Amino acid sequence: MAILVVGGHSRSVGKTSVAAGLIAALPEREWTAVKITQFGHGICSVNGESCDCAVDEHTIAISEERDRSGESDTSRFLVAGARRASWVRTKQGRLAEAMPGLRQRIRNSADVMVESNSIMKFLRPDLYLTVLDYETQDFKTSAREFLDLADAVLLHKTAEANPKWDGVSLKLLQGKPVFWVQPPEYVSPELVEWVRKQLT
């Protein structure tokens, strides 16, 4: 089993597009795709909506995606060619509780694609890619924590060459392969070939 993790420093930097693009570009792989979302206080893990957590707290939920409309992130994975797709939702800091169920779901998979940074606490993938955008200021704690473990960097091509990130050392990325990202093309032929070689 090959495990590929796609992370990124913030929301809306293209993690799902990269994961779906690689699934589509590597059809020889039999991907099981997983998206992990961690919700803050007052959000129910079952439906992602506000809840009275003092009354009815759901700390984790895992659902199998069956919709192929391409409207949700996990549906996009299926449209791209994934054999199966699951969405794991947890309260912030409670991913450990979801791991037994997630391990059960991926146990017999040929190849696994996970969109998450936090999963790095629990899995050691064959490849960990991180998506960075200098123009997006937010930098998740989970992305910062595992930045040095990235095998390659997918960097948005922007006019701004100076990141707006406070306290983030780019020295952690020195010597790592860099692949340029320019929406809507998030996956270049060079990246695909590099990933294929690394997973062979």
Rosetta constraint file for C-alpha pairs under 8 A:
AtomPair CA 1 CA 109 HARMONIC 6.76 0.50
AtomPair CA 1 CA 110 HARMONIC 5.00 0.50
AtomPair CA 1 CA 111 HARMONIC 5.09 0.50
AtomPair CA 1 CA 112 HARMONIC 7.32 0.50
AtomPair CA 2 CA 110 HARMONIC 7.01 0.50
AtomPair CA 2 CA 111 HARMONIC 4.77 0.50
AtomPair CA 2 CA 112 HARMONIC 6.22 0.50
AtomPair CA 2 CA 125 HARMONIC 7.42 0.50
AtomPair CA 2 CA 126 HARMONIC 6.10 0.50
AtomPair CA 2 CA 199 HARMONIC 6.80 0.50
AtomPair CA 3 CA 111 HARMONIC 5.92 0.50
AtomPair CA 3 CA 112 HARMONIC 4.71 0.50
AtomPair CA 3 CA 113 HARMONIC 6.01 0.50
AtomPair CA 3 CA 114 HARMONIC 7.63 0.50
AtomPair CA 3 CA 125 HARMONIC 4.82 0.50
AtomPair CA 3 CA 126 HARMONIC 5.31 0.50
AtomPair CA 3 CA 127 HARMONIC 6.74 0.50
AtomPair CA 4 CA 112 HARMONIC 6.20 0.50
AtomPair CA 4 CA 113 HARMONIC 4.91 0.50
AtomPair CA 4 CA 114 HARMONIC 6.32 0.50
AtomPair CA 4 CA 125 HARMONIC 5.68 0.50
AtomPair CA 4 CA 126 HARMONIC 5.92 0.50
AtomPair CA 4 CA 127 HARMONIC 4.87 0.50
AtomPair CA 4 CA 128 HARMONIC 5.98 0.50
AtomPair CA 4 CA 129 HARMONIC 7.81 0.50
AtomPair CA 5 CA 113 HARMONIC 5.82 0.50
AtomPair CA 5 CA 114 HARMONIC 4.72 0.50
AtomPair CA 5 CA 115 HARMONIC 5.87 0.50
AtomPair CA 5 CA 116 HARMONIC 6.67 0.50
AtomPair CA 5 CA 117 HARMONIC 7.68 0.50
AtomPair CA 5 CA 125 HARMONIC 6.47 0.50
AtomPair CA 5 CA 127 HARMONIC 6.24 0.50
AtomPair CA 5 CA 128 HARMONIC 4.74 0.50
AtomPair CA 5 CA 129 HARMONIC 6.23 0.50
AtomPair CA 6 CA 15 HARMONIC 6.22 0.50
AtomPair CA 6 CA 18 HARMONIC 7.48 0.50
AtomPair CA 6 CA 19 HARMONIC 6.44 0.50
AtomPair CA 6 CA 113 HARMONIC 7.53 0.50
AtomPair CA 6 CA 114 HARMONIC 6.19 0.50
AtomPair CA 6 CA 115 HARMONIC 4.88 0.50
AtomPair CA 6 CA 116 HARMONIC 6.11 0.50
AtomPair CA 6 CA 117 HARMONIC 7.30 0.50
AtomPair CA 6 CA 128 HARMONIC 5.97 0.50
AtomPair CA 6 CA 129 HARMONIC 4.90 0.50
AtomPair CA 6 CA 130 HARMONIC 5.91 0.50
AtomPair CA 6 CA 131 HARMONIC 7.53 0.50
AtomPair CA 7 CA 15 HARMONIC 6.19 0.50
AtomPair CA 7 CA 115 HARMONIC 5.90 0.50
AtomPair CA 7 CA 116 HARMONIC 4.94 0.50
AtomPair CA 7 CA 117 HARMONIC 4.77 0.50
AtomPair CA 7 CA 128 HARMONIC 7.37 0.50
AtomPair CA 7 CA 129 HARMONIC 6.12 0.50
AtomPair CA 7 CA 130 HARMONIC 4.70 0.50
AtomPair CA 7 CA 131 HARMONIC 6.20 0.50
AtomPair CA 7 CA 143 HARMONIC 7.08 0.50
AtomPair CA 8 CA 13 HARMONIC 6.88 0.50
AtomPair CA 8 CA 14 HARMONIC 7.97 0.50
AtomPair CA 8 CA 15 HARMONIC 6.26 0.50
AtomPair CA 8 CA 116 HARMONIC 7.72 0.50
AtomPair CA 8 CA 117 HARMONIC 6.92 0.50
AtomPair CA 8 CA 129 HARMONIC 7.99 0.50
AtomPair CA 8 CA 130 HARMONIC 4.82 0.50
AtomPair CA 8 CA 131 HARMONIC 4.35 0.50
AtomPair CA 8 CA 132 HARMONIC 5.93 0.50
AtomPair CA 8 CA 143 HARMONIC 6.15 0.50
AtomPair CA 9 CA 13 HARMONIC 7.67 0.50
AtomPair CA 9 CA 130 HARMONIC 7.50 0.50
AtomPair CA 9 CA 131 HARMONIC 6.74 0.50
AtomPair CA 9 CA 132 HARMONIC 5.98 0.50
AtomPair CA 9 CA 133 HARMONIC 7.92 0.50
AtomPair CA 9 CA 138 HARMONIC 7.10 0.50
AtomPair CA 9 CA 139 HARMONIC 4.80 0.50
AtomPair CA 9 CA 140 HARMONIC 5.32 0.50
AtomPair CA 9 CA 142 HARMONIC 7.96 0.50
AtomPair CA 9 CA 143 HARMONIC 5.07 0.50
AtomPair CA 9 CA 144 HARMONIC 7.32 0.50
AtomPair CA 10 CA 136 HARMONIC 7.38 0.50
AtomPair CA 10 CA 138 HARMONIC 5.84 0.50
AtomPair CA 10 CA 139 HARMONIC 5.61 0.50
AtomPair CA 10 CA 140 HARMONIC 5.83 0.50
AtomPair CA 10 CA 143 HARMONIC 7.99 0.50
AtomPair CA 13 CA 131 HARMONIC 6.66 0.50
AtomPair CA 13 CA 132 HARMONIC 6.82 0.50
AtomPair CA 13 CA 133 HARMONIC 6.41 0.50
AtomPair CA 13 CA 136 HARMONIC 7.84 0.50
AtomPair CA 14 CA 18 HARMONIC 6.08 0.50
AtomPair CA 14 CA 131 HARMONIC 6.99 0.50
AtomPair CA 14 CA 186 HARMONIC 7.17 0.50
AtomPair CA 15 CA 19 HARMONIC 6.21 0.50
AtomPair CA 15 CA 115 HARMONIC 6.72 0.50
AtomPair CA 15 CA 131 HARMONIC 6.46 0.50
AtomPair CA 16 CA 20 HARMONIC 5.98 0.50
AtomPair CA 16 CA 73 HARMONIC 6.39 0.50
AtomPair CA 16 CA 115 HARMONIC 6.86 0.50
AtomPair CA 17 CA 21 HARMONIC 5.81 0.50
AtomPair CA 17 CA 186 HARMONIC 6.27 0.50
AtomPair CA 18 CA 22 HARMONIC 6.14 0.50
AtomPair CA 18 CA 186 HARMONIC 5.50 0.50
AtomPair CA 18 CA 187 HARMONIC 5.97 0.50
AtomPair CA 19 CA 23 HARMONIC 6.24 0.50
AtomPair CA 19 CA 77 HARMONIC 7.57 0.50
AtomPair CA 19 CA 113 HARMONIC 7.03 0.50
AtomPair CA 19 CA 114 HARMONIC 7.87 0.50
AtomPair CA 19 CA 115 HARMONIC 6.96 0.50
AtomPair CA 20 CA 24 HARMONIC 6.23 0.50
AtomPair CA 20 CA 76 HARMONIC 6.52 0.50
AtomPair CA 20 CA 77 HARMONIC 5.22 0.50
AtomPair CA 20 CA 80 HARMONIC 5.63 0.50
AtomPair CA 21 CA 25 HARMONIC 6.05 0.50
AtomPair CA 21 CA 80 HARMONIC 7.08 0.50
AtomPair CA 21 CA 186 HARMONIC 6.97 0.50
AtomPair CA 21 CA 187 HARMONIC 5.78 0.50
AtomPair CA 22 CA 26 HARMONIC 5.93 0.50
AtomPair CA 22 CA 187 HARMONIC 6.76 0.50
AtomPair CA 22 CA 192 HARMONIC 6.73 0.50
AtomPair CA 23 CA 27 HARMONIC 6.54 0.50
AtomPair CA 23 CA 29 HARMONIC 7.75 0.50
AtomPair CA 23 CA 31 HARMONIC 6.85 0.50
AtomPair CA 23 CA 77 HARMONIC 7.23 0.50
AtomPair CA 23 CA 80 HARMONIC 5.94 0.50
AtomPair CA 23 CA 81 HARMONIC 6.21 0.50
AtomPair CA 23 CA 82 HARMONIC 6.40 0.50
AtomPair CA 24 CA 80 HARMONIC 4.77 0.50
AtomPair CA 24 CA 81 HARMONIC 5.76 0.50
AtomPair CA 25 CA 192 HARMONIC 6.71 0.50
AtomPair CA 26 CA 192 HARMONIC 7.47 0.50
AtomPair CA 26 CA 196 HARMONIC 7.50 0.50
AtomPair CA 27 CA 81 HARMONIC 6.99 0.50
AtomPair CA 29 CA 110 HARMONIC 7.45 0.50
AtomPair CA 29 CA 111 HARMONIC 6.39 0.50
AtomPair CA 30 CA 82 HARMONIC 6.74 0.50
AtomPair CA 30 CA 83 HARMONIC 6.26 0.50
AtomPair CA 30 CA 109 HARMONIC 7.64 0.50
AtomPair CA 30 CA 110 HARMONIC 5.67 0.50
AtomPair CA 30 CA 111 HARMONIC 5.65 0.50
AtomPair CA 31 CA 81 HARMONIC 7.71 0.50
AtomPair CA 31 CA 82 HARMONIC 4.87 0.50
AtomPair CA 31 CA 83 HARMONIC 5.73 0.50
AtomPair CA 31 CA 84 HARMONIC 7.06 0.50
AtomPair CA 31 CA 109 HARMONIC 7.40 0.50
AtomPair CA 31 CA 110 HARMONIC 6.72 0.50
AtomPair CA 31 CA 111 HARMONIC 4.82 0.50
AtomPair CA 31 CA 112 HARMONIC 5.32 0.50
AtomPair CA 31 CA 113 HARMONIC 6.42 0.50
AtomPair CA 32 CA 82 HARMONIC 5.81 0.50
AtomPair CA 32 CA 83 HARMONIC 5.74 0.50
AtomPair CA 32 CA 84 HARMONIC 4.83 0.50
AtomPair CA 32 CA 85 HARMONIC 5.74 0.50
AtomPair CA 32 CA 106 HARMONIC 7.05 0.50
AtomPair CA 32 CA 109 HARMONIC 6.30 0.50
AtomPair CA 32 CA 110 HARMONIC 7.61 0.50
AtomPair CA 32 CA 111 HARMONIC 6.14 0.50
AtomPair CA 32 CA 112 HARMONIC 4.81 0.50
AtomPair CA 32 CA 113 HARMONIC 6.20 0.50
AtomPair CA 33 CA 74 HARMONIC 7.52 0.50
AtomPair CA 33 CA 77 HARMONIC 6.52 0.50
AtomPair CA 33 CA 82 HARMONIC 6.31 0.50
AtomPair CA 33 CA 83 HARMONIC 7.93 0.50
AtomPair CA 33 CA 84 HARMONIC 6.20 0.50
AtomPair CA 33 CA 85 HARMONIC 4.57 0.50
AtomPair CA 33 CA 86 HARMONIC 6.41 0.50
AtomPair CA 33 CA 112 HARMONIC 5.80 0.50
AtomPair CA 33 CA 113 HARMONIC 4.66 0.50
AtomPair CA 33 CA 114 HARMONIC 5.85 0.50
AtomPair CA 33 CA 115 HARMONIC 7.97 0.50
AtomPair CA 34 CA 74 HARMONIC 7.28 0.50
AtomPair CA 34 CA 85 HARMONIC 5.62 0.50
AtomPair CA 34 CA 86 HARMONIC 4.87 0.50
AtomPair CA 34 CA 87 HARMONIC 5.83 0.50
AtomPair CA 34 CA 88 HARMONIC 7.19 0.50
AtomPair CA 34 CA 112 HARMONIC 7.61 0.50
AtomPair CA 34 CA 113 HARMONIC 6.18 0.50
AtomPair CA 34 CA 114 HARMONIC 4.71 0.50
AtomPair CA 34 CA 115 HARMONIC 6.22 0.50
AtomPair CA 35 CA 73 HARMONIC 7.64 0.50
AtomPair CA 35 CA 74 HARMONIC 6.65 0.50
AtomPair CA 35 CA 85 HARMONIC 7.97 0.50
AtomPair CA 35 CA 86 HARMONIC 6.47 0.50
AtomPair CA 35 CA 87 HARMONIC 4.97 0.50
AtomPair CA 35 CA 88 HARMONIC 6.13 0.50
AtomPair CA 35 CA 114 HARMONIC 5.88 0.50
AtomPair CA 35 CA 115 HARMONIC 4.83 0.50
AtomPair CA 35 CA 116 HARMONIC 6.66 0.50
AtomPair CA 36 CA 87 HARMONIC 6.07 0.50
AtomPair CA 36 CA 88 HARMONIC 4.74 0.50
AtomPair CA 36 CA 89 HARMONIC 5.97 0.50
AtomPair CA 36 CA 90 HARMONIC 7.99 0.50
AtomPair CA 36 CA 114 HARMONIC 7.54 0.50
AtomPair CA 36 CA 115 HARMONIC 6.25 0.50
AtomPair CA 36 CA 116 HARMONIC 5.65 0.50
AtomPair CA 37 CA 87 HARMONIC 7.67 0.50
AtomPair CA 37 CA 88 HARMONIC 6.23 0.50
AtomPair CA 37 CA 89 HARMONIC 4.89 0.50
AtomPair CA 37 CA 90 HARMONIC 6.51 0.50
AtomPair CA 37 CA 116 HARMONIC 7.72 0.50
AtomPair CA 38 CA 45 HARMONIC 7.97 0.50
AtomPair CA 38 CA 89 HARMONIC 5.72 0.50
AtomPair CA 38 CA 90 HARMONIC 4.86 0.50
AtomPair CA 38 CA 91 HARMONIC 5.31 0.50
AtomPair CA 38 CA 92 HARMONIC 5.03 0.50
AtomPair CA 38 CA 93 HARMONIC 7.65 0.50
AtomPair CA 38 CA 95 HARMONIC 7.70 0.50
AtomPair CA 39 CA 43 HARMONIC 6.02 0.50
AtomPair CA 39 CA 44 HARMONIC 7.57 0.50
AtomPair CA 39 CA 45 HARMONIC 6.81 0.50
AtomPair CA 39 CA 48 HARMONIC 7.40 0.50
AtomPair CA 39 CA 89 HARMONIC 7.26 0.50
AtomPair CA 39 CA 90 HARMONIC 6.18 0.50
AtomPair CA 39 CA 91 HARMONIC 4.91 0.50
AtomPair CA 39 CA 92 HARMONIC 5.49 0.50
AtomPair CA 40 CA 91 HARMONIC 6.10 0.50
AtomPair CA 40 CA 92 HARMONIC 5.59 0.50
AtomPair CA 41 CA 91 HARMONIC 7.35 0.50
AtomPair CA 41 CA 92 HARMONIC 7.76 0.50
AtomPair CA 42 CA 50 HARMONIC 5.56 0.50
AtomPair CA 42 CA 51 HARMONIC 5.55 0.50
AtomPair CA 42 CA 52 HARMONIC 6.57 0.50
AtomPair CA 42 CA 53 HARMONIC 5.99 0.50
AtomPair CA 43 CA 48 HARMONIC 5.78 0.50
AtomPair CA 43 CA 49 HARMONIC 5.29 0.50
AtomPair CA 43 CA 50 HARMONIC 4.50 0.50
AtomPair CA 43 CA 51 HARMONIC 5.68 0.50
AtomPair CA 43 CA 53 HARMONIC 7.73 0.50
AtomPair CA 43 CA 91 HARMONIC 7.84 0.50
AtomPair CA 44 CA 48 HARMONIC 5.15 0.50
AtomPair CA 44 CA 49 HARMONIC 5.51 0.50
AtomPair CA 44 CA 50 HARMONIC 6.05 0.50
AtomPair CA 44 CA 51 HARMONIC 5.68 0.50
AtomPair CA 44 CA 53 HARMONIC 7.37 0.50
AtomPair CA 44 CA 57 HARMONIC 6.85 0.50
AtomPair CA 44 CA 58 HARMONIC 5.89 0.50
AtomPair CA 44 CA 59 HARMONIC 7.43 0.50
AtomPair CA 44 CA 91 HARMONIC 7.84 0.50
AtomPair CA 45 CA 49 HARMONIC 7.85 0.50
AtomPair CA 45 CA 58 HARMONIC 5.62 0.50
AtomPair CA 45 CA 59 HARMONIC 5.88 0.50
AtomPair CA 45 CA 60 HARMONIC 5.49 0.50
AtomPair CA 45 CA 61 HARMONIC 5.75 0.50
AtomPair CA 45 CA 89 HARMONIC 5.23 0.50
AtomPair CA 45 CA 90 HARMONIC 5.36 0.50
AtomPair CA 45 CA 91 HARMONIC 6.39 0.50
AtomPair CA 46 CA 58 HARMONIC 6.45 0.50
AtomPair CA 46 CA 60 HARMONIC 6.98 0.50
AtomPair CA 46 CA 61 HARMONIC 5.27 0.50
AtomPair CA 46 CA 89 HARMONIC 7.09 0.50
AtomPair CA 51 CA 56 HARMONIC 7.55 0.50
AtomPair CA 51 CA 57 HARMONIC 7.85 0.50
AtomPair CA 52 CA 56 HARMONIC 6.36 0.50
AtomPair CA 52 CA 57 HARMONIC 7.44 0.50
AtomPair CA 53 CA 57 HARMONIC 4.37 0.50
AtomPair CA 53 CA 58 HARMONIC 7.61 0.50
AtomPair CA 59 CA 90 HARMONIC 5.40 0.50
AtomPair CA 59 CA 91 HARMONIC 5.23 0.50
AtomPair CA 59 CA 94 HARMONIC 6.94 0.50
AtomPair CA 60 CA 88 HARMONIC 7.43 0.50
AtomPair CA 60 CA 89 HARMONIC 5.58 0.50
AtomPair CA 60 CA 90 HARMONIC 4.27 0.50
AtomPair CA 60 CA 91 HARMONIC 6.63 0.50
AtomPair CA 60 CA 94 HARMONIC 7.54 0.50
AtomPair CA 60 CA 95 HARMONIC 7.74 0.50
AtomPair CA 60 CA 97 HARMONIC 7.16 0.50
AtomPair CA 60 CA 98 HARMONIC 6.13 0.50
AtomPair CA 61 CA 88 HARMONIC 5.90 0.50
AtomPair CA 61 CA 89 HARMONIC 5.15 0.50
AtomPair CA 61 CA 90 HARMONIC 6.45 0.50
AtomPair CA 61 CA 98 HARMONIC 7.55 0.50
AtomPair CA 62 CA 86 HARMONIC 6.79 0.50
AtomPair CA 62 CA 87 HARMONIC 5.66 0.50
AtomPair CA 62 CA 88 HARMONIC 4.48 0.50
AtomPair CA 62 CA 89 HARMONIC 6.28 0.50
AtomPair CA 62 CA 98 HARMONIC 7.78 0.50
AtomPair CA 62 CA 101 HARMONIC 7.72 0.50
AtomPair CA 62 CA 102 HARMONIC 7.70 0.50
AtomPair CA 63 CA 86 HARMONIC 5.54 0.50
AtomPair CA 63 CA 87 HARMONIC 5.39 0.50
AtomPair CA 63 CA 88 HARMONIC 6.70 0.50
AtomPair CA 64 CA 84 HARMONIC 7.62 0.50
AtomPair CA 64 CA 85 HARMONIC 6.05 0.50
AtomPair CA 64 CA 86 HARMONIC 4.48 0.50
AtomPair CA 64 CA 87 HARMONIC 6.58 0.50
AtomPair CA 65 CA 74 HARMONIC 6.28 0.50
AtomPair CA 65 CA 75 HARMONIC 6.38 0.50
AtomPair CA 65 CA 84 HARMONIC 7.33 0.50
AtomPair CA 65 CA 85 HARMONIC 5.38 0.50
AtomPair CA 65 CA 86 HARMONIC 5.51 0.50
AtomPair CA 65 CA 87 HARMONIC 7.15 0.50
AtomPair CA 66 CA 75 HARMONIC 7.28 0.50
AtomPair CA 66 CA 85 HARMONIC 7.90 0.50
AtomPair CA 67 CA 75 HARMONIC 5.72 0.50
AtomPair CA 68 CA 75 HARMONIC 5.27 0.50
AtomPair CA 68 CA 76 HARMONIC 7.27 0.50
AtomPair CA 68 CA 78 HARMONIC 6.20 0.50
AtomPair CA 68 CA 79 HARMONIC 5.83 0.50
AtomPair CA 69 CA 75 HARMONIC 6.43 0.50
AtomPair CA 69 CA 76 HARMONIC 7.66 0.50
AtomPair CA 69 CA 79 HARMONIC 7.54 0.50
AtomPair CA 70 CA 74 HARMONIC 7.90 0.50
AtomPair CA 70 CA 75 HARMONIC 4.75 0.50
AtomPair CA 70 CA 76 HARMONIC 4.41 0.50
AtomPair CA 70 CA 77 HARMONIC 7.91 0.50
AtomPair CA 70 CA 78 HARMONIC 7.78 0.50
AtomPair CA 70 CA 79 HARMONIC 6.18 0.50
AtomPair CA 71 CA 75 HARMONIC 6.29 0.50
AtomPair CA 71 CA 76 HARMONIC 6.83 0.50
AtomPair CA 72 CA 76 HARMONIC 6.22 0.50
AtomPair CA 73 CA 77 HARMONIC 6.63 0.50
AtomPair CA 74 CA 78 HARMONIC 6.72 0.50
AtomPair CA 74 CA 85 HARMONIC 5.80 0.50
AtomPair CA 74 CA 86 HARMONIC 6.55 0.50
AtomPair CA 74 CA 87 HARMONIC 6.60 0.50
AtomPair CA 75 CA 79 HARMONIC 6.29 0.50
AtomPair CA 75 CA 85 HARMONIC 7.45 0.50
AtomPair CA 76 CA 80 HARMONIC 6.08 0.50
AtomPair CA 77 CA 81 HARMONIC 6.54 0.50
AtomPair CA 77 CA 82 HARMONIC 5.58 0.50
AtomPair CA 77 CA 85 HARMONIC 6.56 0.50
AtomPair CA 78 CA 82 HARMONIC 4.71 0.50
AtomPair CA 78 CA 83 HARMONIC 6.70 0.50
AtomPair CA 78 CA 84 HARMONIC 6.64 0.50
AtomPair CA 78 CA 85 HARMONIC 6.45 0.50
AtomPair CA 88 CA 98 HARMONIC 7.50 0.50
AtomPair CA 88 CA 102 HARMONIC 7.80 0.50
AtomPair CA 90 CA 94 HARMONIC 5.88 0.50
AtomPair CA 90 CA 95 HARMONIC 5.89 0.50
AtomPair CA 90 CA 98 HARMONIC 7.28 0.50
AtomPair CA 91 CA 95 HARMONIC 7.41 0.50
AtomPair CA 94 CA 98 HARMONIC 7.37 0.50
AtomPair CA 95 CA 99 HARMONIC 6.54 0.50
AtomPair CA 95 CA 118 HARMONIC 7.84 0.50
AtomPair CA 95 CA 119 HARMONIC 7.86 0.50
AtomPair CA 96 CA 122 HARMONIC 7.64 0.50
AtomPair CA 98 CA 102 HARMONIC 6.16 0.50
AtomPair CA 99 CA 103 HARMONIC 5.86 0.50
AtomPair CA 99 CA 122 HARMONIC 7.75 0.50
AtomPair CA 100 CA 104 HARMONIC 6.22 0.50
AtomPair CA 101 CA 105 HARMONIC 6.40 0.50
AtomPair CA 102 CA 106 HARMONIC 6.37 0.50
AtomPair CA 103 CA 107 HARMONIC 5.68 0.50
AtomPair CA 106 CA 112 HARMONIC 7.14 0.50
AtomPair CA 114 CA 119 HARMONIC 7.99 0.50
AtomPair CA 116 CA 120 HARMONIC 7.94 0.50
AtomPair CA 117 CA 142 HARMONIC 5.68 0.50
AtomPair CA 117 CA 143 HARMONIC 5.75 0.50
AtomPair CA 117 CA 146 HARMONIC 7.25 0.50
AtomPair CA 118 CA 122 HARMONIC 7.96 0.50
AtomPair CA 118 CA 142 HARMONIC 5.63 0.50
AtomPair CA 118 CA 143 HARMONIC 7.81 0.50
AtomPair CA 119 CA 123 HARMONIC 6.05 0.50
AtomPair CA 120 CA 124 HARMONIC 6.31 0.50
AtomPair CA 120 CA 125 HARMONIC 7.74 0.50
AtomPair CA 120 CA 146 HARMONIC 7.19 0.50
AtomPair CA 126 CA 199 HARMONIC 7.15 0.50
AtomPair CA 127 CA 150 HARMONIC 7.69 0.50
AtomPair CA 127 CA 151 HARMONIC 6.09 0.50
AtomPair CA 127 CA 198 HARMONIC 7.71 0.50
AtomPair CA 127 CA 199 HARMONIC 7.88 0.50
AtomPair CA 128 CA 149 HARMONIC 7.15 0.50
AtomPair CA 128 CA 150 HARMONIC 5.07 0.50
AtomPair CA 128 CA 151 HARMONIC 5.43 0.50
AtomPair CA 128 CA 152 HARMONIC 7.08 0.50
AtomPair CA 129 CA 150 HARMONIC 5.52 0.50
AtomPair CA 129 CA 151 HARMONIC 5.94 0.50
AtomPair CA 129 CA 152 HARMONIC 5.21 0.50
AtomPair CA 129 CA 153 HARMONIC 5.96 0.50
AtomPair CA 129 CA 154 HARMONIC 7.10 0.50
AtomPair CA 130 CA 143 HARMONIC 7.98 0.50
AtomPair CA 130 CA 147 HARMONIC 7.55 0.50
AtomPair CA 130 CA 150 HARMONIC 6.14 0.50
AtomPair CA 130 CA 152 HARMONIC 6.70 0.50
AtomPair CA 130 CA 153 HARMONIC 5.21 0.50
AtomPair CA 130 CA 154 HARMONIC 6.06 0.50
AtomPair CA 131 CA 153 HARMONIC 6.13 0.50
AtomPair CA 131 CA 154 HARMONIC 4.67 0.50
AtomPair CA 131 CA 155 HARMONIC 6.00 0.50
AtomPair CA 131 CA 156 HARMONIC 7.74 0.50
AtomPair CA 132 CA 153 HARMONIC 7.21 0.50
AtomPair CA 132 CA 154 HARMONIC 6.17 0.50
AtomPair CA 132 CA 155 HARMONIC 4.99 0.50
AtomPair CA 132 CA 156 HARMONIC 6.34 0.50
AtomPair CA 133 CA 155 HARMONIC 6.00 0.50
AtomPair CA 133 CA 156 HARMONIC 5.02 0.50
AtomPair CA 133 CA 157 HARMONIC 7.99 0.50
AtomPair CA 133 CA 163 HARMONIC 7.85 0.50
AtomPair CA 134 CA 156 HARMONIC 7.23 0.50
AtomPair CA 134 CA 158 HARMONIC 7.56 0.50
AtomPair CA 134 CA 160 HARMONIC 6.81 0.50
AtomPair CA 134 CA 161 HARMONIC 6.89 0.50
AtomPair CA 134 CA 162 HARMONIC 6.59 0.50
AtomPair CA 134 CA 163 HARMONIC 4.29 0.50
AtomPair CA 134 CA 164 HARMONIC 6.24 0.50
AtomPair CA 134 CA 165 HARMONIC 7.80 0.50
AtomPair CA 135 CA 158 HARMONIC 7.67 0.50
AtomPair CA 135 CA 160 HARMONIC 6.86 0.50
AtomPair CA 135 CA 163 HARMONIC 6.57 0.50
AtomPair CA 135 CA 164 HARMONIC 6.60 0.50
AtomPair CA 136 CA 164 HARMONIC 7.13 0.50
AtomPair CA 137 CA 163 HARMONIC 7.65 0.50
AtomPair CA 137 CA 164 HARMONIC 5.14 0.50
AtomPair CA 137 CA 165 HARMONIC 5.60 0.50
AtomPair CA 138 CA 165 HARMONIC 7.12 0.50
AtomPair CA 139 CA 143 HARMONIC 6.84 0.50
AtomPair CA 139 CA 144 HARMONIC 6.95 0.50
AtomPair CA 139 CA 165 HARMONIC 6.79 0.50
AtomPair CA 140 CA 144 HARMONIC 6.36 0.50
AtomPair CA 141 CA 145 HARMONIC 6.05 0.50
AtomPair CA 142 CA 146 HARMONIC 6.46 0.50
AtomPair CA 143 CA 147 HARMONIC 5.79 0.50
AtomPair CA 144 CA 168 HARMONIC 7.12 0.50
AtomPair CA 146 CA 150 HARMONIC 7.03 0.50
AtomPair CA 147 CA 172 HARMONIC 6.73 0.50
AtomPair CA 147 CA 173 HARMONIC 7.42 0.50
AtomPair CA 148 CA 172 HARMONIC 5.05 0.50
AtomPair CA 148 CA 173 HARMONIC 6.43 0.50
AtomPair CA 150 CA 173 HARMONIC 7.75 0.50
AtomPair CA 150 CA 176 HARMONIC 7.89 0.50
AtomPair CA 151 CA 176 HARMONIC 6.42 0.50
AtomPair CA 151 CA 177 HARMONIC 7.38 0.50
AtomPair CA 152 CA 176 HARMONIC 5.48 0.50
AtomPair CA 152 CA 177 HARMONIC 4.91 0.50
AtomPair CA 152 CA 178 HARMONIC 5.92 0.50
AtomPair CA 152 CA 179 HARMONIC 7.58 0.50
AtomPair CA 153 CA 173 HARMONIC 7.67 0.50
AtomPair CA 153 CA 176 HARMONIC 6.94 0.50
AtomPair CA 153 CA 177 HARMONIC 6.25 0.50
AtomPair CA 153 CA 178 HARMONIC 4.78 0.50
AtomPair CA 153 CA 179 HARMONIC 6.21 0.50
AtomPair CA 154 CA 178 HARMONIC 5.85 0.50
AtomPair CA 154 CA 179 HARMONIC 4.82 0.50
AtomPair CA 154 CA 180 HARMONIC 5.69 0.50
AtomPair CA 154 CA 181 HARMONIC 6.08 0.50
AtomPair CA 155 CA 178 HARMONIC 6.77 0.50
AtomPair CA 155 CA 179 HARMONIC 6.20 0.50
AtomPair CA 155 CA 180 HARMONIC 5.02 0.50
AtomPair CA 155 CA 181 HARMONIC 5.56 0.50
AtomPair CA 156 CA 180 HARMONIC 5.83 0.50
AtomPair CA 156 CA 181 HARMONIC 4.52 0.50
AtomPair CA 156 CA 182 HARMONIC 5.87 0.50
AtomPair CA 157 CA 180 HARMONIC 5.94 0.50
AtomPair CA 157 CA 181 HARMONIC 5.80 0.50
AtomPair CA 157 CA 182 HARMONIC 5.63 0.50
AtomPair CA 170 CA 174 HARMONIC 7.12 0.50
AtomPair CA 179 CA 188 HARMONIC 7.73 0.50
AtomPair CA 179 CA 190 HARMONIC 7.68 0.50
AtomPair CA 179 CA 191 HARMONIC 6.39 0.50
AtomPair CA 180 CA 188 HARMONIC 7.82 0.50
AtomPair CA 181 CA 185 HARMONIC 6.76 0.50
AtomPair CA 181 CA 186 HARMONIC 5.06 0.50
AtomPair CA 181 CA 187 HARMONIC 6.98 0.50
AtomPair CA 181 CA 188 HARMONIC 7.67 0.50
AtomPair CA 182 CA 186 HARMONIC 6.02 0.50
AtomPair CA 187 CA 191 HARMONIC 6.34 0.50
AtomPair CA 187 CA 192 HARMONIC 6.90 0.50
AtomPair CA 188 CA 192 HARMONIC 6.35 0.50
AtomPair CA 189 CA 193 HARMONIC 6.19 0.50
AtomPair CA 190 CA 194 HARMONIC 6.13 0.50
AtomPair CA 191 CA 195 HARMONIC 6.08 0.50
AtomPair CA 192 CA 196 HARMONIC 6.06 0.50
AtomPair CA 193 CA 197 HARMONIC 6.17 0.50
AtomPair CA 194 CA 198 HARMONIC 6.20 0.50
AtomPair CA 195 CA 199 HARMONIC 6.16 0.50
AtomPair CA 196 CA 200 HARMONIC 6.17 0.50
